[in-house]
């Protein structure tokens, strides 16, 4: 399933089997943390008490273990740590695009509502509709919070562009059209997606009443188009 599963304005989700990447929204930030099995403690004594060794007993030389946090608490902590790691990786591996988007790029809004800004114009070939391509990216909410980064996983995503394997804003932002120039291989572009070109009213990564991408979110993606896969 593509990391950016396509949604329509009616929030119907479709998936494709041709993409080689799994969804980082669920895999990276909500990992399947194994349940810990905590054994009961034996042989501990009250603080300050001592046990006298006998031929049939062995001195308890181990200190009293401190209470272990519950598996649920560990899952929450590890999920938060994974999110922080993704943000740190984005800042480490992709700082130039974030800085360019904030300081140099002036977003141009196309008639479709998609905003774009090129920090680096590529010199390679553009993508053709239906072509298998690869790209690196960092995804951010409008408040600057990083929710995903292919750099953090050390592997670009691979997908067929223009055929609905990704959200609409990505297809338009890479292929171009409607006042948007196509991206060329080697190019780096910031895309600003309104909700109707992203995950719409449904949001994404929702679990237990909270969502990694809240409903009706405008998203920012710093995209590096690497070329044909």
C-alpha positions in Angstrom: 0.0 0.0 0.0 1.3 3.4 -0.9 2.3 5.7 2.0 0.0 8.3 0.6 -3.2 6.2 0.0 -5.4 8.1 -2.4 -8.6 9.6 -1.1 -11.4 11.3 -3.0 -13.4 14.4 -1.8 -16.0 11.9 -0.5 -13.2 10.4 1.6 -13.3 7.0 -0.1 -10.0 5.3 0.3 -8.4 3.1 -2.4 -5.2 1.1 -2.2 -2.8 -0.2 -4.9 -0.6 -3.3 -4.8 2.0 -1.9 -7.2 3.7 0.3 -4.6 6.7 -1.2 -2.8 6.4 0.8 0.4 4.2 0.2 3.4 2.3 2.9 5.1 4.6 4.9 7.4 1.7 6.6 9.1 0.9 3.3 10.8 4.3 1.5 10.6 6.6 4.3 11.7 4.6 6.2 14.4 2.4 3.3 15.7 4.8 0.3 15.7 3.6 -3.1 16.9 5.3 -3.1 20.2 5.4 -6.7 21.6 3.6 -7.2 24.9 6.0 -7.6 27.8 5.5 -10.6 30.2 6.4 -9.5 33.7 7.3 -12.3 36.1 6.3 -11.9 39.8 9.1 -11.2 42.2 10.2 -13.8 44.6 12.5 -13.8 47.6 12.5 -10.0 48.3 12.7 -8.6 51.8 11.4 -5.4 53.4 13.9 -2.5 53.2 16.6 -3.0 55.9 15.8 -6.6 56.6 18.4 -9.4 56.2 18.1 -13.1 55.6 20.5 -15.4 57.3 21.9 -18.1 55.0 21.1 -21.7 55.9 22.3 -24.9 54.3 18.9 -25.1 52.5 18.7 -21.4 51.4 20.9 -19.1 49.4 21.5 -15.4 50.3 19.4 -13.1 48.1 22.2 -10.9 46.6 20.1 -9.2 44.0 18.7 -5.8 44.8 14.9 -5.4 44.8 13.8 -4.6 41.3 12.0 -1.4 40.8 8.4 -1.7 39.5 8.3 -2.0 35.7 6.0 0.2 33.7 3.0 -1.4 32.2 3.1 -2.6 28.5 0.5 0.0 27.6 2.6 2.8 28.9 5.6 1.4 27.1 3.7 1.3 23.8 2.7 5.0 24.3 6.2 6.0 25.1 7.7 4.1 22.2 5.2 5.6 19.8 6.0 9.1 21.0 9.7 8.3 20.7 9.2 7.1 17.2 7.4 10.3 16.3 10.2 12.4 17.8 12.8 10.3 15.9 11.0 11.0 12.6 11.1 14.7 13.3 14.7 14.6 14.3 15.6 12.6 11.2 13.8 15.1 9.0 15.6 18.0 10.6 18.9 16.1 10.2 18.5 14.8 6.6 16.3 17.4 5.0 17.0 20.8 6.7 17.8 22.6 3.5 14.3 22.1 2.1 12.5 23.1 5.3 14.7 26.3 5.5 14.1 27.0 1.8 10.4 26.6 2.2 10.3 28.9 5.2 12.8 31.6 4.1 13.0 31.6 0.3 10.1 30.0 -1.3 6.9 31.9 -2.1 4.1 29.5 -2.5 2.1 29.9 -5.7 -1.4 28.6 -5.7 -2.8 26.9 -8.8 -6.5 27.0 -9.8 -6.9 23.5 -8.3 -5.9 25.0 -4.8 -2.6 23.2 -4.8 0.3 25.4 -3.6 3.9 24.8 -4.9 7.3 26.3 -4.7 10.6 25.1 -6.2 13.7 25.3 -4.1 15.7 23.4 -6.7 14.7 23.0 -10.3 15.7 19.6 -11.6 17.8 19.1 -14.8 16.7 15.5 -15.6 13.6 14.1 -17.3 10.1 14.7 -16.1 7.7 11.9 -15.2 5.2 10.4 -17.5 1.7 9.4 -16.4 1.7 5.8 -15.2 5.5 5.7 -14.9 7.1 4.1 -11.8 9.1 6.7 -10.0 10.9 7.3 -6.7 10.9 10.2 -4.4 12.0 11.3 -1.0 9.8 13.5 1.2 9.1 15.1 4.5 5.5 15.6 5.5 4.4 18.4 7.9 1.3 19.8 9.4 0.6 23.5 9.0 2.0 24.1 12.5 5.4 22.7 11.4 5.0 19.3 13.1 6.7 16.5 11.0 4.4 13.5 10.8 6.5 11.4 8.4 9.8 11.3 6.5 11.2 8.8 4.0 14.7 10.1 5.0 14.1 8.7 8.5 13.6 5.3 7.0 16.6 5.6 4.7 14.5 4.6 1.6 12.5 6.7 -0.9 9.0 5.7 -1.8 8.2 4.1 -5.2 4.9 4.5 -6.9 3.2 4.9 -10.3 2.4 8.6 -10.7 -0.8 10.0 -12.1 -2.9 6.8 -11.7 -4.3 7.4 -8.2 -1.8 5.4 -6.2 -1.1 8.6 -4.1 -3.2 11.5 -2.9 -4.3 13.9 -5.6 -1.9 16.7 -4.6 1.1 14.5 -5.1 0.0 13.4 -8.6 -0.6 17.1 -9.6 2.4 18.4 -7.9 4.8 16.0 -9.7 3.2 15.7 -13.1 2.1 19.3 -13.3 -0.8 20.8 -15.2 -3.4 23.5 -14.4 -0.7 26.2 -14.1 1.8 23.9 -12.3 5.1 23.1 -14.1 6.1 19.4 -14.1 8.9 18.4 -11.7 12.1 17.3 -13.3 14.4 14.6 -11.9 16.7 16.1 -9.3 14.2 18.8 -8.4 13.0 19.7 -4.9 9.6 21.2 -4.5 7.4 22.2 -1.5 3.7 21.3 -2.0 0.9 22.7 0.0 -2.1 20.5 -0.2 -5.6 21.6 0.8 -7.7 18.9 2.5 -9.5 18.1 -0.7 -6.2 17.2 -2.4 -4.9 15.3 0.7 -6.9 13.2 3.2 -10.0 15.3 3.4 -12.5 15.0 6.2 -11.4 11.5 7.2 -7.8 12.3 8.2 -5.2 9.6 8.4 -3.5 7.4 11.0 -6.6 7.6 13.3 -6.7 5.4 16.3 -8.4 5.6 19.7 -10.0 8.9 18.9 -6.8 10.8 17.8 -5.3 11.1 14.4 -1.7 11.6 13.2 -3.2 13.7 10.4 -6.4 15.3 11.8 -9.5 15.7 9.6 -9.6 18.6 7.1 -5.8 19.2 7.5 -3.8 21.3 5.1 -0.5 19.5 4.6 3.0 20.6 3.5 5.4 18.2 1.7 9.0 18.8 0.9 9.5 16.5 -2.1 12.7 15.5 -3.8 12.0 13.8 -7.2 14.7 11.2 -7.8 13.5 10.1 -11.2 12.4 6.8 -12.8 12.5 3.8 -10.5 
